[in-house]
Amino acid sequence: MSEVNRIWRLRKRPVGDITDEVLSFEEESIPEPSDGEFLFRLNYLSLDPTNRIWMSDMDQYMPPVELNDPMRGVVCGTVVKSRHPDYAEGSIVGGLGVWADYQIGTPQSVNLMGDTGPIPVVDAFSTFAVVGPTAYFGLLDIGQPKEGETVVVSAAAGAVGSIVGQIAKIKGCRVVGLAGTDEKCAWIKDDLGFEVAINYRTEDVPTTLAAACPDGIDVYFDNVGGKILDACLKLMNFKGRIPTCGLISQYNATEPVPGPYNYGMILMQRLRVEGFIVLDFAERYPEAIAALGQWMGEGKIKVRTEIVDGLENALQTAKKIFTGANTGKLMIRVKDV
Ligand SMILES: NC(=O)c1ccc[n+]([C@@H]2O[C@H](COP(=O)([O-])OP(=O)(O)OC[C@H]3O[C@@H](n4cnc5c(N)ncnc54)[C@H](OP(=O)(O)O)[C@@H]3O)[C@@H](O)[C@H]2O)c1
């Protein structure tokens, strides 16, 4: 074991885009586990839009990271020293941790990942830790898509969005996705089988979306908020559903964000708009993992993962999420398992 722990600490709250001064990469001594705890070494760090939320002190769904504290992240690691009977050395764990080579775990913070069967640990972690269950519960529990309905999803080539669209296809829906590059649009249409892909950066969204949804929208899975939400609201059908999963278009906002112009459609069309956090469904994770694993095994769900080596690259890599430079689930690899 190296004598030094490398760790990212939050030194400044971001204003607008994530900048280099927000986090600092430091060297510290490796912590010692107490009774009931264990020390694990980082294998993979998931980089997620919510990292930007946690860095800020905006109203949010869990406490923000305190200034000068280690940066919080979704992590996968290997137990190297244990003072907990159920977490033997060599066990693979996954859950909430920090951006550091070595860290203390407890059963409250991380779970044993168990046997992932034919699915490599890296794929199990990237798909099952957050984004797969988010897509599964958000679409099926809240969106409740029915065969033949039109489902629209934004950030459609991203980690959550690409799985949402594929589950909607499995359920017999017509799927329209919005993404930010022609390459992403080609992937969701040609490889994933979405009926229509719209490049929201180069096309006029209200016009192209209306043409793409001649029978209106039954479910809009919202990953972005803002103008795309507004364009979808205008086209929603009677009793349509909007699972509010994320608002990435406004996480970096420096001014108050205007409300949707087409808000009145919620009343006129008796829409159900419901926000959710995947943690709300924590007790039902096994259900989502079983279904997603089966669909992946049958080739009905394909996932794209972008893995960058080196914990030292975490900050620069995280910035990609907000420019759309990431292609698929973005992760840092420190050491393969
Ligand atoms: N509720 C929950 O529990 C939960 C859990 C996980 C994720 N989420 C949310 O789900 C959304 C997607 O997360 P993810 O992990 O799957 O990330 P992702 O889609 O893999 O990456 C984020 C993507 O968002 C798009 N984007 C960035 N800025 C945008 C903007 N201003 N307008 C429109 N699109 C923009 C970019 O794609 P383009 O190239 O297409 O622009 C970027 O690649 C986020 O809003 C996230 O907060 C929610």
The ligand as an ORCA input file, in Angstrom:
! r2SCAN-3c Opt
* xyz 0 1
  N     -33.046     12.012    -10.391
  C     -32.006     11.197    -10.236
  O     -31.930     10.400     -9.306
  C     -30.898     11.272    -11.235
  C     -29.892     10.285    -11.268
  C     -28.895     10.366    -12.258
  C     -28.924     11.423    -13.167
  N     -29.902     12.359    -13.078
  C     -29.990     13.468    -14.033
  O     -30.126     12.920    -15.323
  C     -29.549     13.794    -16.283
  C     -28.580     13.002    -17.135
  O     -27.529     12.515    -16.302
  P     -26.479     11.453    -16.849
  O     -25.718     10.967    -15.677
  O     -27.154     10.480    -17.722
  O     -25.482     12.345    -17.702
  P     -25.192     12.266    -19.269
  O     -26.486     12.419    -19.978
  O     -24.367     11.076    -19.573
  O     -24.295     13.561    -19.475
  C     -24.894     14.816    -19.416
  C     -25.354     15.251    -20.829
  O     -26.260     16.321    -20.689
  C     -26.257     17.068    -21.883
  N     -26.253     18.491    -21.573
  C     -25.285     19.197    -20.942
  N     -25.631     20.487    -20.849
  C     -26.852     20.588    -21.447
  C     -27.736     21.671    -21.681
  N     -27.452     22.924    -21.293
  N     -28.908     21.417    -22.333
  C     -29.220     20.167    -22.723
  N     -28.409     19.092    -22.544
  C     -27.248     19.321    -21.901
  C     -24.994     16.680    -22.663
  O     -25.381     15.893    -23.776
  P     -25.651     16.570    -25.220
  O     -24.413     16.401    -26.019
  O     -26.793     15.792    -25.730
  O     -25.966     18.014    -24.965
  C     -24.224     15.821    -21.682
  O     -23.479     14.812    -22.327
  C     -28.920     14.932    -15.487
  O     -29.816     16.021    -15.454
  C     -28.769     14.351    -14.104
  O     -28.756     15.340    -13.098
  C     -30.874     12.296    -12.134
*
